[in-house]
Structures are given as structure tokens and as C-alpha cells.
Amino acid sequence: MSDLIHYRLEDGLALIGLASPPVNALGQPLRAALLEACERAAADPAVSALILYGATGLFSAGADISEFGKDIAYAAPFLPDLLLRLSQLEKPVVAAIGGVALGGGMELALACGYRVGEPGTRLGLPEIHLGLLPGAGGTQRLPRLIGAESALNMMISGQQVSAEHALMLGLLDRVTDSAEGLLDDARAYARELLATGSPARPAERYPNPAVDLSDDFFQSYRAEHEPRWKNRLAPRLVLAAVESACLLPLAEGLLREQALFKQAEGSAQSAAQRHVFFAEREAGKIPGVDASTVLRPINKVAVIGAGTMGGGIAMNFANAGIPVTLLELKAEALDRGLTQIRQNYAISVKRGKLSEAQLEQRMTLLQGTVDYADLADADLVIEAVFENLEIKQNVFRILDRVCKPGAILASNTSTLDVDAIAAVTARPQDVIGLHFFSPANVMRLLEVVRAAKTAPDVLATTLKLARRIGKIPVVSGVCFGFIGNRMFEPYSREAHRLLLEGASPAQIDRVLTEHGLAMGMLAVQDLAGIDIGYLIHESRREVIGHDPSYCKLGDELYALGRYGQKTGAGFYRYEGRERLDDPTVTALAERVAGELGITRRDISDQEILERCLFSLINEGIQLLDEGIALRSSDIDLVYINGYGFPAHHGGPMHYAETLGLDNVLAGIRRYHDELGAYGELWLQPAPLLERLVAAGKIRIEKI
């Protein structure tokens, strides 16, 4: 028997433990060992029932994603074939699900006749996050177990369900009192099944999965959700597979599922989303930091500033059970901040995401103060005050005096020089940038800015802590705007320039959202505040002042007091939350263009997309060349998780690779030549891009 399976016989029960750490990924070796064990149990007359479990506690987190797109994924035993065989055994099979059963792991559990979980068990089919659909029977067996609509919702959302919810759905047959008692209870359940003469596999709860649905359910579901899916393929394939489960016998439905899975697996979208999956794992690999780096203990956190950003940052730590001290200089501001945090939690209670007890527990972890002396015992202090270098430096001078030795001092700056902030302290090795994205308690991205003197253990500690509070940390070097906002500037510049050349705000934003971005550039500017953009431009006039057209329309809107949504008008006019086109902006663009001698013209959607995205990509490649970003996939993570770039395009760097680096270079050169003085000034190809193309490279990497 393989080392990947623990097999033992106990009083007629074959206990088959999956032992492929860390997550029992169902790669070919484990599949082969599992099939051998199941066939052994099936053939042994001394075995009356089988129990599958995770030998180290965790059941299975799914298929081996590294096999996708390769021949080994289809090597015998092919996972669908293995699970079909398991479902045909003439002896009861009980899945004892500890920890998680996700993706192929959940499909393995579905192939068993019976399922037992423990209180912490979580189940889900998250394949949609990889641009895939369940391909080993999940789209066919789950609707027959819990009904088509519930199954469809699980697969489209990709969300995990708790043991309690799974029991209610009928996905689990029983939930044990404790994780420690899982295997004992599974044994007892198997013996109960045998004593009552239960069949090897119970009758399907929903032999007709669509029994409770209207005749036009799938048509209506598609019409309702397709606008949100935009050009994503995977949700449409999931819907088609579940519809097949309602129309076809199981055997035919399984064949249909495999055909749909292969279509998804072979798509550029799935390749992009698998790229993102591996990018998240690569992002944690940092030069000078490894498993031997001793971490600093973080038992208490302080946040300076109780505004929207500071309050959101504080919530992250309270959510993770870490005590937080929130500092404001004025008691009224502190009270407002704590009240807003409570209101945010109350919204979660109203939506059923938190209980009242959890709300109170988290608020207990939040303490307010107006005295810096109360930060003396904090292990980590995060400054979240106004984005002004002098103000932030003053805060750090105070922290240098009041904080204990070894405390990590972090700045939540979005653009400023972290080295200049660290330089005002006597402990620059303890200073780091932690750029949270708004709303800070929701957004997953955290840019971790490694300053010149940041100590390795400070970096390692903040990376570990970021993951503890549910963030995706990406390390950046020090420059204006770091990775995200540095790239955002040329992206924004092109959108502003296109307005002067003849495009409308609605056309620009439509092109970008149709490509899959969460919001168009100009809608983003209205949401963030045109006044904020203006202040950033003012701080960089020495860089951009030689181009009088640079974000000129935004500056004009600022002068008119049109700051965006907060004032009811910006690039658009607002009635409540409704965004409306505003002829005033068109007239303003025409006037400014005339003053600057810019000829207005009809601009194609393709030109809008290419100029915006090529500028974004070009700056990203330059960042990589400068060493601000460690790898191109880190840039992709920043833009997907912080700026709404579509994951099914894999981020801007991966998207450039799919377009072909030679085509990106040719496009930048074309606009450089076509746009005259403006093109010569701003649309210069990054030297690294030119080197990559000259070398025949198809991947973005430093050379």
C-alpha cells in the first residue's frame, strides 16, 4: 500500500486515510493509491463498509491545480473515473470530512454515499475562481443531492458553506460534537447503516433536480446575471452544466460536464485565473526573508487616525481577535470614529454576517485614546493620518519617543516616500509602509512597502500578520505611488487626454467596463474625489508641469468645485447614486481643447482600450525593471485586488503576455508616432519591453 494512504481494517470497517500533505490534493499518485485502497476494500469479504478520512485531520482541498492543462491530469485514474467507480461500490462508503472538502475534495465526498462533518468543516466548489467548473461529477451529483437552485448558487458564488449550513442543505448527513470525535462518530454511523440494512448508496433526494423550479428558470437566471458576468465564460458553463443535470440522465450528464470542463480548462480565461492562483503563492517569496526569520510578536496594535481609513484598518485587527488602540487628537473625532465602526458592524449584523455577540466582542477589542502615551505597549503602530509628508513625519517623531523598543512603526501612505518618513526616527529599521486600500476592512490588497532600512524580521512579521487578517500582501519598493498608484497615474493621464481629444466620459468608462474592469477610470475618479487627484497632481508639478494638457480637465473640474460624487458633480452628474452624463463636461472639454490647440475627433473604442491599458502595462514593466516590483505577477495581484482589473484577464502583465509583447510594443510605438508631441512626451516604450521583444521573450521578466 502506498505511503499516500493509511489503510486499516477494524471490525468490518475499512478505514482509508488520505495522507498527502499539506492538503491532500488529488494528484495522480494519490488518485492511484486511493483507487487501489478502494478496490482492496471492495474485494475483501471481511469489509462491510468503507470510511474515507484525512489522515492528518484535513479531508481534501481539491485537485492538484499544477496538473491542470497537462496530460497528467488525465492520467489513469482520471479523477472523474475514480469517483464514478467509488460511487458504484456495493458497500456503504462514508466520507468523514475534517477541515475542508473543496473542489475535487468535495466531489470526492459527493461520490460517497454518506457524509459526516465536524463543527469546523467547510465545503465548497470554488472552481469558478479558476475560470473552471466542477469537472468530476460535482455539477451532476450536487443538484441531485440538494436541488438545482441551491447547487447552482454554490457553484456560481464559489463560496464555502459551514457544517451547520451543509447539514441544513442535506449536503452532510451528520455533524459531530467535536473535531476529535469525527472518526469515532463516522465508525458509529457506518455500523448504524449496516445494522439497519441501509443501501450502499441512498436514493437521490432530487432525482429531478429542477422539480421546484419554474419552466423558465434557467432562461431567467441567465438574463438576470449575464450583465454582471460581462465576458466571463465560466459562469455560463456552470449554468449549462447544471441545466444538463436537470435534462439528462446521470451518465449522460457526466459526459456533458466533462466536455464543458475541457472547454473551460482550455480557455485563456482559465489560464489567466490559474496564473493568479499561483501568483498569490509566489508573492510570499521575498529575498532575504525565509522560514528561519524570527518573527516579532504582535499582540497589540495601535492605529493613529479614527477616520474612514483608520477605522477600517482597526476593524481588520479586531476581526482577527487582536486588541486595537485607536488614537485621535480630539475626543469628538474619536467618538465619531468608534461610532462609525459600530455602525459598520451593525450593518454586518443586519445582513446576517455577524451576531450581536460577535459585534460586542469586536467592539470590546477596540479602545480609544487621545493620548500618545497609551501607545507605549503597542507591538505595531499604524499611522493613518492626512496624506502629507510633514504631517506624517511629525507623527513618526512622536512615535519614536513614546513607542517601546522593537515596536513596528508603519505608515498607511498611498504615495509618499517611506524612506523620508523613516529618516526622522532613530529606528528606521523598524519602519515599513502598509498601504491599505479603501474600504480597508473589505479590500484584500495590502501593499507592503519595504524601505531601504526595513529589517527582514519587520518585513516577515508584517507579511505573516497581513495573511492573518485576511489580506493579500504584495511587497513594493519605495517610489512615488509604489506599484498601484505609480501605474494608475499614466492610466489616468490617458483617460483625461482622450476626453480632450474627443471621447466622452461615458464612452471611456464603457470601453473599460466592457473589458471587465470593475469601474471605468472616470467613475473611479468621481468616487475617490477629484480634489484628491488634484492635490496629488499639485505635489508633482515639477514632473508633469511641462505638459499643460496633463489631467487639465480634472483641474478645471476642481476649480469649479466639482469634486465627484461627494458634491453631486464631477465627470458625471449625480442624482443620489445614479450617474448621469453631463453636457457641461463635454462643453468644458471642447473649450480646454481649443485653448490648448488639440484637434477633437471621433475616437474608436479600440484606441481607448489600447491607450489606457498600454500605458498601464508600460509603466508596470518599467517598475519591474527598476526593482520596485519583485516579479510581474506581483503587479497583477495589485491590480486585480486593489484596482478592479478583471481576474479572468490575469492582471495587466499577464494580459500583455496574452496579447503578445511584440504587439504591445508595436501599439505603443504607433501611438507615439501618431500623437505628435504628446506621444513623443508620454508614450515612450519601457526599455525592458524593448529588450524582451528583441530577445524573443514571451514572458515579462527582468533581463
Secondary structure, DSSP 8 states (H G I E B T S, - for coil): --TTEEEEEETTEEEEEE--TTTT---HHHHHHHHHHHHHHHH-TT--EEEEEETTS--B--S-GGGTTSGGGGSSS-HHHHHHHHHT-SS-EEEEE-SEEETHHHHHHHHSSEEEE-TT-EEE-GGGGGT----SSHHHHHHHHH-HHHHHHHHHH---EEHHHHHHHTS-SEE-S-STTHHHHHHHHHHHHHHTT--SS---S-SSTTTTS-TTHHHHHHHHHHHHHTT-SHHHHHHHHHHHHHHS-HHHHHHHHHHHHHHHHTSHHHHHHHHHHHHHHHTT--TT--TTS-------EEEE--SHHHHHHHHHHHHTT--EEEE-SSHHHHHHHHHHHHHHHHHHHHTTSS-HHHHHHHHHTEEEES-GGGGTT-SEEEE---S-HHHHHHHHHHHHHHS-TT-EEEE--SSS-HHHHHTTSS-GGGEEEEEE-SSTTT--EEEEE--TT--HHHHHHHHHHHHHTT-EEEEE-SSTTTTHHHHHHHHHHHHHHHHHHT--HHHHHHHHHHHT-SS-HHHHHHHH-HHHHHHHHHTTHHHHTT-TTTTHHHHHHHHTT--BGGGTBSSSEEETTEEE--HHHHHHHHHHHHHHT-------HHHHHHHHHHHHHHHHHHHHHHTSBSSHHHHHHHHHHHH---GGGT-HHHHHHHH-HHHHHHHHHHHHHHTHHHHHHH----HHHHHHHHTT--S----
